[in-house]
């Protein structure tokens, strides 16, 4: 058994981030909105001993051109709490992580929903804290424009304090349920939060017993400066977006270093970048699967995505020629543009292939055999690029079963991944401590 173990989550909203996943031969076109399929996926992931099923969310139809939107399966999905509550009854071990916005919801609602999910699942809930980047979401909540970025993060930091404070409303042993005496709970073990801050005023207490995990696991995905700082102060899992190992190592060191400056233990945060995984019996077969999947992305949609990444209109380029070398500089993202140019040169892609890559999925990808993918994951783990990965499947069901039945056994053979769950809660799967109740430490621990 290796001294370090990989953690694997499954990013399942939509069931694949690749915009052509629903068109791949043998894929379920309705997988993103078919509960029977989603239940099967969750049970397959649990059989493979994944840490968590990660259900992201959007509060508006994605803000993309209608020609791109009409071809995308991302236009619809279930509301996450409804789905995960149903999946909690169909699974027994896998963690259930949902996104909930700190910008367009209230802390009391969030605290109640996650506490309920944690109880229903017997300690498997996780909260992915987001501030919501899509400006169209603001229009669905009575606003005429999006809340400013820095203000969203200030509210999020206060929001976290309120939600976790509400989860601590009752001591763990507050509910005595003594039928003989007629006392159901001990009022001395109830705390009224009475929070008044810059953005929020919440009296409390929460009307649900403390969650089985103390607090559901806190997940965060922001990569900006405020996002990294919020993660360092609050997160227990980061859904990262590093495109390569060097970027991953830099991000890992930065966030773990920020943690230590706040007095937190660096082992109490798991960095799990998203990783698109395509498994083949040979490397050539895996690459052919990826190429065919990318070819199913409609060119008009794809070239628009490439133009955004370049910061330059690419619609006039010869689609079957290499990317021109004399593209003028713009004020667009220098990092994103450089990534496009490196990818085009490294893989020798034509404009069409490059556009379809960006129109499908352009993030970190492991494409190969179980052995070559395991090699890459092992390198990321031992060179401190990550603590594991949130796996993005290329298409379903086959892309998922390839990972579950081919890649996971290879990781287990190398001692890099569990053969069975050793605990019952998401915190136990991730090796995270159960937080003390900040208001009842003396009563519960005797300190």
Secondary structure, DSSP 8 states (H G I E B T S, - for coil): --SS--EEEEE-SSS-SSTTGGGSTT--TTGGG-HHHHHHHHHHHHHTT-SEEEE---SSS--S-HHHHTT-GGG----HHHHHHHHHTT-SSSEEEEEEESSSS-HHHHHHHHHHHHHHTTS-EEEEEE----THHHHTTT-SS---HHHHHHHHHHHHHHHHHHHTSB-TT----BTTTTB-S-GGGB----EE-SS-EE----SS--BTTBS-EEEE---SHHHHHHHHHH-SEEEE--SSHHHHHHHHHHHHHHHHHTT--GGG-EEEEEEEEEE-SSHHHHHHHHHHHHHTS-HHHHHHHHHHHHTS--TTS-TTSB--S-----SS-HHHHHHHHHHHHHHT-BHHHHHHHHHH--S-EEEE-HHHHHHHHHHHHHTTS-SEEEEEESSTTHHHHHIIIIIHHHHHHTTSS-SS-SSSSHHHHHT------TT-HHHHH--
